[in-house]
């Protein structure tokens, strides 16, 4: 048996750990070793609540950079579409 690391308060053998878990379940004591991973829907709901509970100042500091990035992205998209229309070859039978 390996010695217990110094940062641990107490080390358990597998048998002791199983007995401890059975006792906790028997007395309905919540002791979750590994929480279940968050699903996609839960993550969206959590994000929505976090956004709804932001103060007005936090909303402003988040929205200004997002607006600037959206303007950049839309102007780049518009430039690509303009270049695409300008240099596209018209299909046969279409007006030029």
N, C-alpha and C positions, 0 to 999 in steps of 0.2 A: 504494500500500500504506500502510495506517495504521500509525503508530508503536506499538510495544509498550507497554502500560500499565506504570507504574513498579512495581506490586505483583506483576508476573509475572517469573519468572526468565528465561523464554525464550518467544518466540512462534514458531509454526510456520505455514508455508503449508499449504494443503490437501494438496499433493503430499507435503510432508515428513511431515505427520501420517499420511497413508495409508501411507507407507513405514515409519514407526515402528510403526504397528499391525500391518503385515505381519511385521515383524521380531519383534515380541513374540509373535505367534501362531506364527511359525516355531520359536521357541525355547521354546514352551509357558510363557511368562511371563504370569501372570494380571494383567491390567490392565483392570479393568472400569470404563468411563467412567460408565455410568449403571446402578445396580443395578435389577434387575427389581422392580416393585412387589410388596408382600406380599399374598398372597391371603387370603381369609377364613379358610380352614382354618389357614393358617400363623399368622394373627393370634390365633386362638383357642388354638392350641397354645402360642404365645409367652406369652400372658396366663396360661394355666394354669401354665406353668413359673415365671413370675414370682410367682404367688400361692403356689405350693408352696414356693418358696425363701425366703419371707419369714420373718423371725425372729418368735418369739412376741410380742414387744413391738409390732412393726409390725402383726401380725394383730389385736392388741387395739385399737390406735389406729385401725385401719380398721373393725373390726367394730362398735364402739360407736356411731359416728355412723350407720352403715348400719342398725343395729337401731332406732335412734331414728326415722330416716326411714321405715323400714318400718312401725313402729307408727303413725306419723302417717298414712301412706297408707292403711293398713288401717282405721283409725278413720274417716277421711273416707269411704272406700268403704262401711263399715257404716252410717254416717249417711245417705248417699244411698240405700242399699237400704231402710233403715227408712222414710225419707220416701216413697220410691217405693211401698212396700207400703201405707203408711198412706193415701195419697191416690190410689191406683189405683182405677179403676172396675172392679168385678168383671164378668166375662163372663157372658152370659146362661146360666143353668143352674148356675152355681157357687154354693156356699154363701158367705155373707158373713162 
